[in-house]
Amino acid sequence: MNDDHQPTHPGNGLRESATFDRATIHAIQRAAATGVYDIRGWGAKRRLPHFDDLLLLGASMSRYPLEGYRERCDTDVVLGARNAKHPLHLDIPVTIAGMSFGALSAQAKEALGRGASEAGTSTTTGDGGMTREERGHSKHLVYQYLPSRYGMNPDDLRAADAIEVVLGQGAKPGGGGMLLGQKITERVAGMRTLPVGIDQRSACRHPDWTGPDDLAIKIRELREITDWEKPVYVKVGATRTYYDVKLAVHSGADVVVVDGMQGGTAATQDVFIEHVGIPTLAALPQAVQALQELGVHREVQLIVSGGIRGGADMAKALALGADAVAIGTAALIALGDNHPRYDAEYRELGSAAGFYDDYQDGRDPAGISTQDEELAARLDPVEGGRRIANFLRVMTMEAQTLARACGKAHLHHLEPEDLVALTIESAAMARVPLAGTSWIPGMTGSGL
């Protein structure tokens, strides 16, 4: 590389443009050749401020660490006790985010339910309704109530353990769902009341309310349908997070879910994934501030999702004020997505292991993001469930290790005081000091 850190061609000094790099050139050439915009899965691929830009301050002299072999660090969390007769009591503060049957195979949905149940946490239906495989193997199942209303019926609402009203998701806030025709099989079409083989484009907003007052009426209807037993979540894609969280609480939410722009998706426009929303790290402190100003922080629980990859991300999110985190893309990777064993088949599809994002095509060799019966049969739901449970346990143990190092006897005892930032941007977003200083950019009264 040259002094500007721009890639060069070996041996001849050719320099790549930072603005028109090879990926950008390819995107322009593809658009010019096809006349259609690019649709893909996964999530944002460009570098964004994230939890790697924060560090935890372990104990030395001024703090007293806990001994991992003898001293407890608890992990349980209760979600939805504000109004529900039967809130969710989870063993760990990490849940499985909503991913639909249709986007994922029935085997994948069953595996997620099995793994979450074994680890003592919840999983979520996603757009398109509840499958018998998922309900049958999920101890705690959250039913997503989306603008499409696909598969929605009162019996499934009553059969769920919580309801999540989805107003947006991090990969495409302001945009509706998308499921291309090659994944609309007879079963998917039957659940969604759609024609077989025709592209499905969900609405971007709910048809029976236009604001928080209307949403409050809808939430009361959902409570009546479920005899006030089930917690009601409200999920928003991270954009104007401070105001959205306040309005969600005003509407009666028991739990608020904030999904940052690093969140994944099964299919949407690439331009949406990369250019709409704000990073999870920027959204989380805004959500906490909104809850604190309303006097309901910890009374209304906050779940944060969007690029959560392991125990360190979870510990840092909890330290910033979240009650729990949710994983989506990480769960698919744990199931086997992008595994090297399928590299030859990924290459036949024009991709490679570690790069595969064509979830919309339904040709996933791992049997996860497909409705092809032969491909889906490759995924053993029992083995997949074991892998999910293993991953959730490791995430939790990693977070416990970090919390004990900070002297905390519960993951929820982690706090912003336990964090510092590595960059000015992350310090300003997370509202914690730049490492080695007491300076929080943008905050009055903070000094060097």
C-alpha positions, -999 to +999 in steps of 0.1 A: +000+000+000+011+036-005+012+064+020-026+070+017-033+033+025-049+029-009-045-006-025-021-007-054-016-033-081+015-054-073+045-044-093+032-015-115+021+012-090-015+014-100-036+030-073-072+022-065-097+051-059-110+055-024-143+068-039-146+044-068-131+013-054-135-021-070-168-029-052-183+004-063-171-001-099-187-036-099-220-022-085-221+005-113-213-021-139-240-045-126-266-018-125-257-007-161-259-043-173-292-053-156-312-021-151-324-033-116-311-025-081-292-050-061-311-071-035-293-092-010-294-105+026-270-102+056-265-066+068-243-035+065-208-044+053-190-011+056-171-002+088-193+014+113-187+025+150-195-006+170-188-023+204-152-031+194-146+006+198-153+003+235-132-013+263-142-026+297-122-015+327-114-046+347-105-043+384-070-038+396-065-016+428-095+007+429-120-021+421-124-056+435-128-085+410-148-116+417-134-151+416-149-170+388-147-205+404-163-195+437-183-163+433-216-161+414-224-138+385-261-141+378-276-137+344-314-139+347-338-113+333-375-107+335-392-091+305-426-075+304-436-073+341-450-038+336-485-049+325-485-086+317-498-113+341-471-137+328-439-119+320-410-138+305-384-151+330-353-159+310-321-175+323-299-154+301-301-118+287-297-129+250-326-139+228-331-150+192-344-122+170-373-125+146-366-144+114-395-157+094-404-191+081-401-183+045-369-165+048-356-195+068-364-232+064-387-250+088-357-270+100-338-237+108-368-224+127-371-256+147-334-255+155-336-220+167-364-230+190-346-260+203-314-241+210-331-212+227-351-235+249-321-255+259-303-223+269-333-210+288-342-181+266-367-170+239-369-171+201-391-150+178-414-159+149-407-132+123-430-123+094-453-150+080-468-166+111-461-193+136-450-228+125-458-259+144-421-269+145-411-236+161-440-235+186-435-271+195-398-267+204-398-232+219-402-229+256-406-191+252-418-179+218-424-142+209-449-137+181-441-108+158-471-086+147-460-069+115-476-046+089-482-075+065-504-094+090-492-126+071-502-157+090-518-136+119-547-151+138-559-148+174-552-184+182-515-180+175-514-148+195-528-167+225-504-196+219-474-172+220-456-162+252-452-125+242-462-103+212-437-080+194-453-052+174-428-045+147-426-009+134-392-013+117-360-032+117-324-020+116-314-031+081-344-013+066-362+012+089-390+027+069-391-002+045-413-033+043-403-070+041-394-088+010-396-125+000-389-134-036-410-158-055-385-186-056-391-190-018-429-188-020-437-225-018-472-240-013-467-240+024-453-205+027-481-192+003-507-210+023-496-194+056-494-159+040-524-162+017-503-155-013-499-170-048-472-196-052-440-183-068-449-146-068-426-120-051-440-108-018-434-072-008-448-063+027-462-029+036-438-005+053-464+007+078-493-008+097-527-003+081-547+005+111-528+032+129-509+063+120-493+074+153-487+065+190-523+072+201-537+048+176-509+023+185-520+025+221-555+014+211-540-015+191-519-026+221-549-026+243-567-048+217-538-072+217-539-073+255-577-080+254-572-109+229-546-125+252-564-118+285-536-094+296-513-124+300-486-117+274-460-089+274-462-066+245-429-055+228-425-026+204-396-029+179-382+000+161-353+003+136-327+027+149-332+062+134-348+089+156-344+066+185-349+090+214-383+101+202-394+066+190-386+050+224-406+077+242-436+072+219-434+034+223-436+038+261-464+063+257-482+036+236-480+011+264-451-011+255-438-034+282-405-039+263-389-018+237-366-034+211-341-012+193-325-026+162-293-009+149-283-006+113-258-035+116-288-058+119-293-084+092-321-091+068-331-119+045-336-096+015-338-060+008-321-033-014-284-030-009-287+008-009-312+005+021-288-017+041-259+005+037-274+040+038-304+041+061-305+041+099-279+047+126-254+023+142-264+003+172-238+020+194-253+054+186-289+042+192-285+025+226-276+056+247-305+075+231-329+048+241-316+046+276-319+084+280-355+084+268-364+057+293-346+075+321-363+108+314-396+090+316-386+073+349-392+038+335-356+026+328-356-011+340-394-010+345-398-010+307-371-033+295-348-025+266-336-052+242-309-041+217-300-059+185-280-052+153-246-068+149-244-085+183-217-111+178-206-125+212-203-121+249-182-089+248-208-071+227-235-083+251-216-071+282-209-037+267-246-033+256-257-042+291-232-018+306-247+010+285-281+002+299-298-025+279-316-053+297-310-079+270-297-083+235-310-102+205-290-121+179-300-129+143-270-131+119-248-146+146-274-173+152-275-182+115-237-185+115-239-207+146-263-229+126-239-233+098-243-203+075-212-195+055-194-226+068-162-237+049-177-271+043-200-256+017-173-234+001-173-253-032-211-249-035-209-213-026-184-208-054-208-224-078-233-197-069-207-170-075-198-165-038-176-181-012-177-192+024-177-161+045-191-140+017-224-156+009-253-131+012-278-142-015-304-153+010-331-140-013-323-167-040-333-197-018-303-218-029-285-218+004-263-250+005-265-250+043-302-255+042-309-224+063-322-196+041-341-218+016-374-235+010-359-261-013-368-294+004-336-312-006-313-284+006-334-278+038-330-315+046-293-310+050-299-292+083-305-315+112-327-294+137-315-314+167-278-309+158-286-273+149-303-267+182-273-281+200-250-256+182-273-227+190-274-237+226-236-240+227-232-206+212-256-190+236-239-206+266-205-194+254-218-158+249-231-159+284-200-173+299-179-147+281-201-119+295-199-133+330-161-135+327-160-098+318-185-088+345-166-106+372-134-089+361-153-056+367-164-068+402-200-074+393-222-102+408-249-098+381-246-089+344-271-061+350-247-045+375-224-035+346-227+003+340-212+031+318-186+037+344-171+004+335-164+015+299-140+038+279-139+045+242-110+041+217-122+068+193-137+102+195-167+090+175-174+061+197-169+082+228-195+107+216-220+080+205-217+058+236-213+088+260-183+073+278-149+089+282-121+086+256-096+061+270-070+079+292-091+110+297-123+121+314-135+137+281-168+127+267-171+146+233-203+167+231-210+165+269-208+197+288-187+197+320-163+169+309-126+178+309-094+162+299 
